[in-house]
Amino acid sequence: MFNLSGSEIVVILLLALIVLGPEKLPEAIRKFGRVYSEIRKISNGFQSEFKNAFDEPMRELRETAQLTRDAVLKPLKDEPETKKPEIIKPQTSTSDPEVPVAPDVAPESETDGGDS
């Protein structure tokens, strides 16, 4: 519940000694111990009840999930292996990377006779 280091406990005890005095401090520590023990019992009881309340529904949920998984995977396991269709990849031309000239456009050297 609380994670106090040794130095923190010493500081708390010194403050309690100053506030309560040496006569009342031992009784206050005993009362705190009893209250802390009761809180731990209640907390443990609550955790136990919570676990028991959700244990059965969670187990049923896991079983349902497993049955569903089995129902889906079993037909897939039982299917015979069929030949997978081949994927046809488009062929790319590696001969000439230049963009071809449209047939209706003549090269510059043919239209003006090369004289510019």
Protein Blocks (a to p, Z undefined) as FASTA:
>chain_A
ZZcdfklmmmmmmmmmmmnopmlmmmmmmmmmmmmmmmmmmmmmmmmmmmmmmmmmmmmm
mmmmmmmmmmmmmmmmmpccddddddddddddfkbmcdcddfklccfklmnnopZZ
